[in-house]
Amino acid sequence: MTFQTNRRSLLLGAGAAVLLPVTAGADGLSLPETPGTRRQGYDVTWTGIPVGHHAVSVTDDGGAGNFTVTNQVDMMVDLVLFDVMRFTHTSKETWRDGRMAAFSSTTLDDGDLFEVTGTATAEGLVFSTTEQDTNNADALIKETDALAPHDIMTSNDIWAAPEPGTHALLNAKKGEIVEVTVQSPATTTLSYQGSSHEALRYRVTSPVAVGDLIYLGDLFVEGSFEKRGYTVDYRLA
């Protein structure tokens, strides 16, 4: 079995994105069963303990480079007995002619609510973020704006293998523009669907986390991230 594609083909030809292998969605998350939709679901562990799921869908909107990407993340970590951290996140990316035309996300991170919206302009993508404390709905913690280049990708964009080099990346939770470095991929062997395959391992470094992502072509199969001394692992469900 051969997995051949690249990021440019995904962005400029929506058909390439939706014709990749279709996989089962993550347990407990529901994504629409739409014709021309590629769905991927991941089980997530934190320090080896199952904590939740991440589901991704890429839907063909017709025409080259026209598609919609949605993400749903639901995680819960029991830190010490009754000290529980809850993280939920939803996002939607609208791509037109191989560029992001609109973005929106809502994130609940242990009591803090983040809402991000982005719209394409002649100068680039303009992102606005509001952050609130859910325990005090009247108190606005922070409101920020950011301008990103038209070809920006987001921290949710695991649906396409990363491009080696140093790039600007949108933090999908906070709407911040960060710099991410991707090393040239190294060849590795991966067991997938009962067979052994030659895969590519990408080392990704960002201001908030360092990790390894393993892809078969542009199919993200598994990854491991180090953040604040903890390990978070993703595996295709």
Sine and cosine of phi, psi and omega as CSV:
sin_phi,cos_phi,sin_psi,cos_psi,sin_omega,cos_omega
0.00,0.00,0.75,-0.66,-0.03,-1.00
-0.91,-0.41,0.71,-0.71,0.05,-1.00
-0.91,-0.42,0.98,-0.21,-0.04,-1.00
-0.79,-0.61,0.85,-0.53,0.15,-0.99
-0.13,-0.99,-0.02,-1.00,0.06,-1.00
-0.47,-0.88,0.23,-0.97,-0.10,-1.00
-0.87,0.49,-0.65,0.76,-0.03,-1.00
-0.89,0.45,-0.65,0.76,0.00,-1.00
-0.91,0.42,-0.55,0.84,0.02,-1.00
-0.93,0.36,-0.66,0.75,-0.06,-1.00
-0.96,0.28,-0.58,0.82,-0.08,-1.00
-1.00,-0.09,-0.25,0.97,0.03,-1.00
-0.71,-0.71,0.99,-0.17,-0.08,-1.00
-0.86,0.51,-0.50,0.86,0.00,-1.00
-0.85,0.52,-0.58,0.82,0.01,-1.00
-0.89,0.45,-0.58,0.81,-0.03,-1.00
-0.94,0.35,-0.69,0.73,-0.14,-0.99
-1.00,0.08,-0.14,0.99,0.01,-1.00
-0.99,-0.11,0.00,1.00,0.10,-1.00
-0.93,0.36,0.24,-0.97,-0.06,-1.00
-0.81,0.59,0.71,-0.70,0.04,-1.00
-1.00,0.00,0.70,-0.71,-0.03,-1.00
-0.82,-0.58,0.28,-0.96,0.00,-1.00
-0.93,0.38,0.55,-0.84,0.05,-1.00
-0.97,0.25,0.29,-0.96,0.01,-1.00
-0.94,0.33,0.55,-0.83,0.02,-1.00
-0.86,0.50,0.67,-0.75,0.10,-0.99
1.00,0.09,-0.10,1.00,0.01,-1.00
-0.89,-0.45,0.58,-0.81,-0.08,-1.00
-0.83,-0.55,0.85,-0.53,0.09,-1.00
-0.87,-0.49,0.55,-0.84,-0.08,-1.00
-0.90,0.44,0.66,-0.75,0.07,-1.00
-1.00,0.09,1.00,0.03,-0.07,-1.00
-0.94,-0.33,0.71,-0.71,0.08,-1.00
-0.83,0.55,0.67,-0.74,-0.01,-1.00
0.98,0.20,0.41,0.91,0.00,-1.00
-0.92,-0.40,0.76,-0.65,0.13,-0.99
-0.99,-0.14,0.81,-0.59,-0.04,-1.00
-0.86,-0.51,0.67,-0.74,0.06,-1.00
-0.70,-0.71,0.66,-0.75,0.03,-1.00
-0.80,-0.60,0.64,-0.77,-0.06,-1.00
-0.80,-0.60,0.68,-0.74,0.19,-0.98
-1.00,0.04,0.67,-0.74,-0.06,-1.00
-0.88,-0.48,0.73,-0.68,0.09,-1.00
-0.86,-0.52,0.50,-0.87,0.02,-1.00
-0.83,-0.56,0.90,-0.43,-0.12,-0.99
0.78,0.62,0.61,0.79,0.05,-1.00
1.00,0.06,-0.05,1.00,-0.04,-1.00
-0.98,-0.22,0.78,-0.62,0.06,-1.00
-0.86,0.51,0.79,-0.61,-0.05,-1.00
-0.80,-0.59,-0.22,0.97,-0.01,-1.00
0.26,-0.97,-0.35,-0.94,-0.15,-0.99
-0.60,-0.80,0.40,-0.92,0.06,-1.00
-0.69,-0.72,0.85,-0.53,0.01,-1.00
-0.90,-0.44,0.67,-0.74,-0.03,-1.00
-0.78,-0.63,0.65,-0.76,0.13,-0.99
-0.71,-0.71,0.59,-0.81,0.08,-1.00
-0.83,-0.56,0.89,-0.45,-0.10,-1.00
-0.92,-0.39,0.78,-0.62,0.04,-1.00
-0.94,0.34,0.85,-0.53,0.03,-1.00
-0.99,-0.15,0.08,1.00,0.02,-1.00
1.00,-0.04,0.78,-0.63,-0.01,-1.00
1.00,-0.03,0.47,-0.88,-0.05,-1.00
-0.89,0.46,0.78,-0.62,0.07,-1.00
0.97,0.26,0.19,0.98,0.01,-1.00
-0.95,-0.30,0.94,-0.34,-0.01,-1.00
-0.37,-0.93,0.21,-0.98,0.00,-1.00
-0.82,-0.57,0.71,-0.70,0.02,-1.00
-0.91,-0.42,0.79,-0.61,0.07,-1.00
-0.84,-0.54,0.55,-0.84,0.03,-1.00
-0.77,-0.64,0.63,-0.78,0.13,-0.99
-0.72,-0.70,0.84,-0.55,-0.01,-1.00
-0.82,-0.58,0.71,-0.70,0.03,-1.00
-0.62,-0.78,0.91,-0.41,-0.03,-1.00
-0.68,-0.73,0.52,-0.85,0.06,-1.00
-0.59,-0.80,0.80,-0.60,-0.03,-1.00
-0.87,-0.49,0.84,-0.54,0.09,-1.00
-1.00,0.00,0.99,-0.16,-0.11,-0.99
-0.94,0.34,-0.86,0.52,0.04,-1.00
-0.57,-0.82,0.97,-0.25,-0.01,-1.00
0.81,0.59,-0.97,-0.26,-0.13,-0.99
-1.00,-0.04,0.04,1.00,0.04,-1.00
-1.00,0.08,0.99,-0.11,-0.12,-0.99
-0.92,-0.39,0.74,-0.67,0.06,-1.00
-0.96,-0.27,0.79,-0.61,-0.01,-1.00
-0.91,-0.41,0.71,-0.71,0.02,-1.00
-0.72,-0.70,0.87,-0.49,0.10,-1.00
-0.78,-0.63,0.58,-0.82,-0.07,-1.00
-0.47,-0.88,0.71,-0.71,0.15,-0.99
-0.75,-0.66,0.57,-0.82,0.05,-1.00
-0.50,-0.86,0.37,-0.93,0.04,-1.00
-0.64,-0.77,0.78,-0.62,0.07,-1.00
-0.89,-0.45,0.76,-0.65,0.08,-1.00
-0.94,-0.33,0.87,-0.50,-0.03,-1.00
-0.94,-0.35,0.70,-0.71,0.04,-1.00
-0.71,-0.70,0.79,-0.61,-0.02,-1.00
0.81,0.59,0.61,0.79,0.08,-1.00
0.98,0.17,0.17,0.99,0.04,-1.00
-0.75,-0.66,0.49,-0.87,0.01,-1.00
-0.95,0.30,0.82,-0.58,-0.02,-1.00
-0.98,-0.19,-0.44,0.90,-0.01,-1.00
-0.39,-0.92,0.46,-0.89,-0.01,-1.00
-0.53,-0.85,0.58,-0.82,0.13,-0.99
-0.49,-0.87,0.57,-0.82,0.06,-1.00
-0.48,-0.88,0.48,-0.88,0.11,-0.99
-0.74,-0.68,0.78,-0.62,-0.07,-1.00
-0.72,-0.69,0.75,-0.66,0.14,-0.99
-0.93,-0.36,0.92,-0.38,-0.06,-1.00
-0.86,-0.51,1.00,-0.07,0.07,-1.00
0.78,0.63,0.73,0.69,0.08,-1.00
0.99,-0.16,-0.27,0.96,0.06,-1.00
-0.99,-0.13,0.76,-0.65,-0.03,-1.00
-0.96,-0.28,0.84,-0.55,0.03,-1.00
-0.91,-0.42,0.72,-0.70,0.08,-1.00
-0.76,-0.65,0.82,-0.57,-0.05,-1.00
-0.84,-0.55,0.69,-0.72,0.12,-0.99
-0.75,-0.66,0.59,-0.81,0.02,-1.00
-0.64,-0.77,0.63,-0.78,-0.02,-1.00
-0.67,-0.75,0.66,-0.75,0.02,-1.00
-0.96,0.28,0.69,-0.72,0.10,-0.99
-0.78,-0.63,0.03,-1.00,0.02,-1.00
-0.90,0.44,-0.51,0.86,-0.04,-1.00
-0.99,0.12,-0.40,0.92,-0.07,-1.00
0.47,-0.88,-0.30,-0.96,0.04,-1.00
-1.00,-0.05,0.81,-0.58,0.02,-1.00
-0.98,-0.18,0.85,-0.52,-0.03,-1.00
-0.92,-0.39,0.68,-0.73,0.08,-1.00
-0.83,-0.55,0.68,-0.74,-0.05,-1.00
-0.76,-0.65,0.70,-0.72,0.17,-0.98
-0.86,-0.50,0.61,-0.79,0.03,-1.00
-0.80,-0.60,0.78,-0.63,-0.02,-1.00
-0.73,-0.68,0.43,-0.90,0.12,-0.99
-1.00,-0.04,0.88,-0.47,-0.06,-1.00
-0.92,0.40,-0.29,0.96,0.05,-1.00
-0.99,0.16,-0.18,0.98,0.03,-1.00
-0.56,-0.83,0.99,0.15,-0.13,-0.99
-0.87,0.48,-0.37,0.93,-0.04,-1.00
-1.00,0.09,-0.18,0.98,-0.07,-1.00
-0.99,-0.15,0.92,-0.40,0.06,-1.00
-1.00,0.07,0.90,-0.44,-0.03,-1.00
-0.96,0.29,-0.75,0.66,-0.09,-1.00
-0.35,-0.94,0.53,-0.85,0.10,-0.99
-0.68,-0.74,0.84,-0.54,-0.08,-1.00
-0.73,-0.69,0.32,-0.95,0.06,-1.00
-0.75,-0.66,0.47,-0.88,0.02,-1.00
-0.54,-0.84,0.51,-0.86,0.06,-1.00
-0.90,-0.43,0.81,-0.59,-0.05,-1.00
-0.86,-0.51,0.43,-0.90,0.08,-1.00
-0.91,0.41,0.37,-0.93,-0.07,-1.00
-0.88,0.47,-0.46,0.89,-0.08,-1.00
-0.99,-0.10,0.33,0.94,-0.03,-1.00
-0.89,0.46,0.59,-0.81,0.19,-0.98
-0.95,-0.33,0.21,-0.98,-0.01,-1.00
-0.91,-0.40,0.23,-0.97,0.03,-1.00
-0.92,0.39,-0.17,0.99,0.06,-1.00
-1.00,0.02,-0.15,0.99,-0.20,-0.98
-0.99,0.14,0.88,0.47,0.09,-1.00
-0.99,0.11,-0.07,1.00,-0.03,-1.00
-0.96,0.27,-0.16,0.99,0.08,-1.00
-0.72,-0.70,0.66,-0.75,0.00,-1.00
-0.86,0.51,0.65,-0.76,-0.05,-1.00
-0.93,0.38,0.41,-0.91,0.00,-1.00
-0.99,-0.11,0.81,-0.58,-0.01,-1.00
-0.85,0.52,0.54,-0.84,-0.02,-1.00
0.84,-0.55,-0.12,-0.99,0.03,-1.00
-0.95,-0.31,0.82,-0.58,-0.12,-0.99
-0.71,-0.71,0.40,-0.92,0.22,-0.98
-0.97,0.22,0.62,-0.79,-0.03,-1.00
-0.64,-0.76,0.62,-0.78,0.04,-1.00
-1.00,0.03,0.83,-0.55,0.16,-0.99
-0.94,0.33,0.94,-0.33,-0.12,-0.99
-0.91,0.41,-0.37,0.93,0.01,-1.00
-0.99,0.17,-0.73,0.68,-0.15,-0.99
-0.96,-0.27,-0.17,0.98,-0.03,-1.00
0.96,0.29,0.33,0.95,0.01,-1.00
-1.00,-0.04,0.51,-0.86,0.08,-1.00
-1.00,-0.10,0.86,-0.52,-0.01,-1.00
-0.84,-0.54,0.28,-0.96,0.03,-1.00
-0.98,-0.21,0.77,-0.64,-0.04,-1.00
-0.83,-0.56,0.68,-0.73,0.04,-1.00
-0.92,-0.39,0.78,-0.63,0.02,-1.00
-0.90,-0.44,0.86,-0.51,0.04,-1.00
-0.97,0.24,0.41,-0.91,0.08,-1.00
-0.85,0.53,0.68,-0.74,-0.13,-0.99
-0.92,0.39,0.53,-0.85,0.09,-1.00
-0.95,-0.31,0.59,-0.80,0.00,-1.00
-0.97,0.25,0.68,-0.73,0.05,-1.00
-0.62,-0.79,0.17,-0.99,0.03,-1.00
-0.94,-0.33,0.72,-0.70,-0.08,-1.00
-0.74,-0.68,0.69,-0.73,0.10,-0.99
-1.00,0.01,0.83,-0.55,-0.05,-1.00
-0.57,-0.82,0.80,-0.60,0.02,-1.00
0.79,0.61,0.67,0.74,0.10,-1.00
0.99,0.15,0.06,1.00,-0.01,-1.00
-0.77,-0.64,0.34,-0.94,0.04,-1.00
-1.00,-0.08,0.74,-0.67,-0.05,-1.00
-0.76,-0.65,0.49,-0.87,0.16,-0.99
-0.99,0.14,0.84,-0.54,-0.06,-1.00
-0.82,-0.57,0.10,-0.99,0.01,-1.00
-0.89,-0.46,0.74,-0.68,0.03,-1.00
-0.96,-0.29,0.83,-0.55,0.01,-1.00
-0.95,-0.30,0.77,-0.63,0.08,-1.00
-1.00,-0.09,0.85,-0.52,-0.08,-1.00
-0.87,-0.49,0.77,-0.64,0.01,-1.00
-0.85,-0.53,0.80,-0.60,0.04,-1.00
-0.73,-0.68,0.15,-0.99,0.01,-1.00
-0.90,0.44,-0.34,0.94,-0.09,-1.00
-0.93,-0.36,-0.29,0.96,-0.06,-1.00
-0.33,-0.95,0.40,-0.92,0.11,-0.99
-0.80,-0.61,0.69,-0.72,-0.05,-1.00
-0.37,-0.93,0.17,-0.98,0.07,-1.00
-0.89,-0.46,0.77,-0.64,0.01,-1.00
-0.89,-0.45,0.75,-0.66,-0.02,-1.00
-0.92,-0.39,0.80,-0.60,-0.07,-1.00
-0.82,-0.57,0.57,-0.82,0.27,-0.96
-0.96,-0.27,0.97,-0.23,-0.18,-0.98
0.89,0.46,-0.86,-0.51,0.08,-1.00
-0.96,-0.28,0.30,0.96,0.06,-1.00
-1.00,-0.07,0.93,-0.36,0.05,-1.00
-0.96,0.26,0.85,-0.53,-0.08,-1.00
-0.96,-0.27,-0.69,0.72,0.02,-1.00
-0.36,-0.93,0.34,-0.94,0.01,-1.00
-0.33,-0.94,0.31,-0.95,0.01,-1.00
-0.67,-0.75,0.74,-0.67,-0.06,-1.00
-0.82,-0.57,0.64,-0.77,0.10,-1.00
-0.96,-0.30,0.84,-0.55,-0.02,-1.00
-0.60,-0.80,0.86,-0.51,0.02,-1.00
0.81,0.59,0.61,0.80,0.05,-1.00
0.99,0.11,0.00,1.00,0.00,-1.00
-0.92,-0.38,0.40,-0.92,0.00,-1.00
-0.93,-0.36,0.77,-0.64,0.08,-1.00
-0.89,-0.46,0.80,-0.60,-0.02,-1.00
-0.90,-0.44,0.65,-0.76,0.07,-1.00
-0.91,-0.41,0.63,-0.77,0.12,-0.99
-0.56,-0.83,0.70,-0.71,0.00,-1.00
-0.86,0.51,0.80,-0.60,-0.06,-1.00
-0.98,0.22,0.00,0.00,0.00,0.00
